[in-house]
Amino acid sequence: MNRVFSGIQPTGSLHLGNYLGALKRFVEMQDDYGCIYCIVDLHAITMPYDPAELRASTREVTAGFLAAGLDPSRCIVFNQSQCTMHMRLAWMLSCLTPLGWLNRMTQFKEKAGKKRDNASLGLYGYPVLQAADIIGYHATHVPVGEDQKQHLELARDIAGTFNHQFGVEYFPLPEPVITGEATRVMSLRDGTKKMSKSDESDYSRINLTDDRDTIAKKFRKARTDSEPGVTYDAENRPEASNLITIYAALADSTRQQVVDQFASAQFSDFKKQLTELAVEKLGPVGEEMKRLSADPGHVDGVLRDGAERANQIAEPIQRDVEEIMGFLVP
Ligand code: AQP
């Protein structure tokens, strides 16, 4: 049976990268697979955080899921901390995961930076929790952006190790689903860095809640080069190419089609058209997020109901795992 699991951290405002790399895929898959979409709040505490902001962001990201088109009657939407399987299974899997595998994880290196010794054990073990998130539901497909590819490979290795070590064929090996034109949306200020919630500059990203004027200003100020035309060249024109990629993904077309469409246009005109397209596609999502944010009772109800359904799937799997591993399960 096919099952989808994926998550987004409530670490700040959802941005265009989250939308094109993940959320849009979530919505496209919701009728073809049994889908479980999670606001991964346990991952959000691996870096220093503020409890009130975590609470607000958990509701905001949930509102983003719903506003983008996820329908809780067709998929499960819940916050990770409400299903204890994630924590229990993460510990068990961490006892099967060699340190050498975790030492290779580039996200840890990037996030820990130079102050590696001050980084938390949770940040280091983040990919093991992520493996538990996925395989704890027997998920077969995981829609993610390009940056999560390495973590997905690790999740497959951990699932394979479990099966091998205990002589079972219990966990399916999950497949990453990295599709679409914009699997890695780059910062609007620096075409070599990915667009990220935690970037200090708000001008580096388009937030789903940005209004028309803000979107227009951010694209106008987006860094480009001195070439006047609209040509795609990821190596020599990274910022301009990123904007072409964004246009293609928003328009559900291809980069080549965008380049052909704007073959005789100036880059400044292209930016204006990009703004119009972004406002047309993101405006309704942002409006709906604002409407839902005014109704936290509804959002909390969706999460509560989703957590109940997630627990119903996860509990028998957790029980099987404990039996396989030799725990006495009364
Ligand atoms: N720039 C991006 N382009 C395409 N996909 C992206 N994703 C994130 N940034 C981009 C995808 O969004 C999903 C959720 O990501 P996350 O919030 O759980 O963690 P992240 O990848 O670490 O995202 P951020 O925005 O960079 O968050 P912070 O700053 O908190 O670390 C994933 O599928 C991811 O691939």
Residues whose N, C-alpha, C, O or C-beta is under 5 A from the ligand:
A	BS01	AQP	G7 I8 Q9 T11 G17 N18 G21 A22 P143 V144 G145 E146 D147 Q148 A182 T183 R184 V185 M186 K194 M195 S196 K197 S198
